[in-house]
Amino acid sequence: MPRTVCSGRVLLEQFTEMIDRIEMTDGMFSWLVRALRETFAEVRHDRDAAVARLQKERERLRERMKQTYIDNLDGRIEDTIFNALTAQFREQERKVARELELRLDADLGCMDEG
């Protein structure tokens, strides 16, 4: 029975052969470098904006938790409401923290590799 699935090594060799056949002029190479840099700048800008938005959201949630705590201490809200709100805020904060961690851990070193 013939083997129909190529191994990773075979695919890599075939891909390398195809890439080796590509000829690029200096102008094409300059254009490619410029396009990569522009794209990278946009990706970094988008990531930085998302990080700033998430940090702001996390701080807002923390302030709401503090205010809820103060309101509970001052007797403005009951313990059951306080506990429900606190649980809700903590869950929201966990989601924001996870997303923030993903954004901060994103590898933006790909420009150097490219």
Buried (B, 14 or more C-beta within 10 A) or exposed (E): EEEEEEEEEEEEEEEEEEEEEEEEEEEEEEEEEEEEEEEBEEBEEEBEEBBEBBBEBBEBBEEBBEEBBEBBEEEEBEEEEBEEBBEBBEEBBEBBEEBBEEBEEBEEEEBEEE
